[in-house]
Amino acid sequence: MITVRYFAGAREAAGRATEQLGGPMSVAALRGALTAAHPRLDAVLPKCALLIAGARSTSDEAEVPDNVTVDVLPPFAGG
């Protein structure tokens, strides 16, 4: 299973803080599964960074293995 944790605006769009999905799958498939389950993520997810087991994913072809945590992080303002 892949554990997905949502933060900030992604949490609001998903309507939950965490969920689990069957894996493994590609980053593109993960994005598709998340937006299919939570249509409001469609506006937020393209702006989000995905951390797979703590490392930022930069490719939709990257593999998301089983038994990892994926953090969905929208852009943060700071100062």
C-alpha positions in Angstrom: 0.0 0.0 0.0 1.0 3.6 -0.6 0.2 6.0 2.1 -0.6 9.5 0.8 -0.5 12.5 3.2 -2.0 15.8 2.3 -0.9 19.1 3.6 -2.5 22.6 3.6 -4.6 23.3 0.5 -4.2 19.8 -0.8 -5.7 18.5 2.5 -8.7 20.8 2.0 -9.2 19.8 -1.6 -9.0 16.1 -0.8 -11.2 16.4 2.3 -8.8 14.3 4.4 -5.4 14.2 5.8 -4.3 10.7 4.7 -5.4 7.8 2.6 -4.0 4.5 1.3 -3.8 3.3 -2.3 -2.7 0.0 -3.8 0.7 0.2 -5.4 3.2 0.2 -7.0 2.4 2.7 -9.8 3.9 5.6 -11.7 3.7 9.2 -10.5 1.3 9.9 -13.4 -0.9 7.0 -12.4 -0.9 8.2 -8.8 -1.9 11.7 -9.9 -4.7 10.3 -11.9 -5.9 8.1 -9.1 -5.9 11.0 -6.7 -7.8 13.4 -9.0 -10.3 10.6 -9.8 -11.0 10.1 -6.1 -11.0 13.8 -5.2 -12.0 16.0 -8.2 -11.2 19.2 -6.3 -7.5 18.1 -6.4 -7.5 18.7 -10.1 -6.9 22.5 -9.5 -4.4 22.0 -6.7 -2.3 18.9 -7.6 -0.4 20.4 -10.6 1.1 23.0 -8.3 2.0 20.5 -5.6 5.4 18.9 -4.9 5.2 15.2 -4.4 7.7 13.7 -1.9 8.1 10.0 -2.4 9.7 8.4 0.7 11.1 11.9 1.5 12.6 12.6 -2.0 11.0 15.1 -4.4 9.6 13.5 -7.6 10.5 15.3 -10.8 9.2 12.8 -13.3 5.7 11.5 -14.0 7.3 8.3 -15.2 9.0 7.7 -11.8 7.9 4.6 -9.9 6.0 4.9 -6.7 6.9 1.6 -4.9 4.7 -0.2 -2.5 5.0 0.5 1.3 6.1 4.2 0.9 4.7 7.5 2.0 3.9 10.2 -0.5 3.5 13.7 0.8 1.4 16.1 -1.3 2.8 19.6 -0.6 1.3 22.7 -2.1 3.5 25.8 -2.5 4.0 27.5 0.7 4.3 31.3 1.2 6.9 32.4 3.6 8.9 35.3 4.8 
